[in-house]
Amino acid sequence: MKHPVDVHVGKRIRHQRWMVGMTQQQLAEKVGIKFQQVQKYETGMNRVSASRLWDIAEALGVGIVFFFDGITGEKPPEVDLMADKEAAELVRSYYAIPEAQRRRLFDLAKVLSEAA
């Protein structure tokens, strides 16, 4: 049976891998494992050891705590917006925009959401 923490960490691995535009095969090569193992980590079928999580964090350019963000024993389960393909694509496209233009787009989106 999958442990909820393993599932959460797997989702965070998938999210960050997708955000940086990396395939499972590319991540596997950087970490020194087979892509099937990355699939098992991302679904929570297999637990990620501490040393492997360290390697994955380095390969994806994040700190270890990234994988545990949003998980507590007291909060209700979080909604995984990045599981929605459209939302994930929007975020990825947003971060592809140069910073000055991105800030202006962000400000526009805030104004529009407040007016809605």
C-alpha positions in Angstrom: 0.0 0.0 0.0 1.3 3.5 -0.9 2.2 5.8 2.0 0.7 9.3 1.6 4.2 10.9 2.1 5.7 8.8 -0.7 2.8 9.8 -3.0 3.3 13.5 -2.1 7.1 13.3 -2.7 6.5 11.5 -6.0 4.1 14.2 -7.1 6.6 16.9 -6.2 9.3 15.1 -8.2 7.0 14.9 -11.2 6.0 18.5 -10.9 9.5 19.9 -10.7 10.8 17.5 -13.5 8.0 18.8 -15.7 8.6 22.4 -14.8 12.2 22.2 -15.8 11.3 20.4 -19.1 13.1 17.2 -18.2 11.9 13.7 -19.3 11.9 10.7 -16.9 14.7 9.3 -19.0 16.8 12.5 -18.6 16.3 12.6 -14.9 17.1 8.9 -14.6 20.4 9.4 -16.5 21.4 12.3 -14.3 20.7 10.3 -11.1 22.1 7.0 -12.4 19.0 4.9 -12.4 16.5 3.5 -15.0 13.5 5.6 -16.1 11.2 2.9 -14.8 12.5 3.7 -11.3 11.6 7.4 -11.8 8.1 6.3 -12.7 7.8 4.3 -9.5 9.0 7.2 -7.5 6.6 9.6 -9.1 3.6 7.4 -8.5 4.6 6.6 -4.9 5.0 2.9 -5.6 8.6 3.0 -4.4 10.0 5.0 -1.6 12.9 7.4 -2.4 15.9 7.0 -0.1 17.4 10.1 1.5 20.6 9.9 -0.7 18.6 9.3 -3.9 16.3 12.3 -3.0 19.4 14.4 -2.5 20.6 13.4 -6.0 17.1 14.1 -7.5 17.0 17.5 -5.8 20.4 18.4 -7.3 19.4 17.2 -10.8 16.1 19.3 -10.6 17.7 22.3 -9.0 15.7 22.4 -5.8 16.4 21.9 -2.1 15.3 18.8 -0.3 12.5 20.6 1.5 10.8 21.3 -1.8 9.6 17.7 -1.9 7.9 18.1 1.5 6.3 21.5 0.9 2.6 21.5 1.6 2.5 18.3 3.7 1.5 18.3 7.4 -0.5 16.0 9.6 -3.0 18.8 10.5 -4.0 20.3 7.2 -6.7 18.8 4.9 -5.3 17.2 1.7 -4.1 19.8 -0.7 -5.4 20.2 -4.2 -2.7 19.3 -6.7 -3.1 22.0 -9.3 -0.1 20.7 -11.2 -2.0 17.5 -11.8 -4.2 19.6 -14.1 -2.4 19.7 -17.4 -3.7 23.1 -18.4 -2.6 24.7 -15.1 0.8 23.1 -15.3 1.2 24.3 -18.9 0.2 27.8 -17.9 2.7 27.9 -15.0 5.5 26.5 -17.3 4.7 29.1 -20.0 4.5 31.9 -17.4 8.1 31.1 -16.2 9.3 31.1 -19.8 8.4 34.8 -20.1 11.2 37.3 -19.3 11.0 38.6 -15.7 10.0 42.2 -16.5 7.2 41.1 -18.7 6.2 38.3 -16.4 5.8 40.8 -13.5 3.5 43.0 -15.7 1.4 39.9 -16.6 1.2 39.0 -13.0 -0.1 42.4 -12.0 -2.7 42.3 -14.8 -3.9 38.9 -13.7 -4.3 40.2 -10.1 -6.3 43.1 -11.3 -8.5 40.9 -13.4 -9.1 38.4 -10.6 -10.0 41.1 -8.2 -12.5 42.5 -10.7 -14.2 39.2 -11.3 
